[in-house]
């Protein structure tokens, strides 16, 4: 097995083990008062987004962001060459 494949194998084993776990029935994990409690009221969630500020991107920001991304990719490529070379 290659070292690069090891994390994937470990994650697969962990998920397989988690899928085989036996969970206790809900009735055993909630007490009688919890089972007898009324269902909570549903409330509107619009207030979550009411106070959000307007987006800060301007018309020329997309080009500036693309240029910055290209510069960072060039820098990353140069750093990779320095390490491997």
Secondary structure, 3 states (H helix, E strand, C coil): CCHHHHHHHHHHHHHHHHHCCCCCCHHHHCCHHHHHCCCCCCCCCCHHHHCCCCCCCCCCHHHHHHHHHHHHHHHHHHHHHHHHC
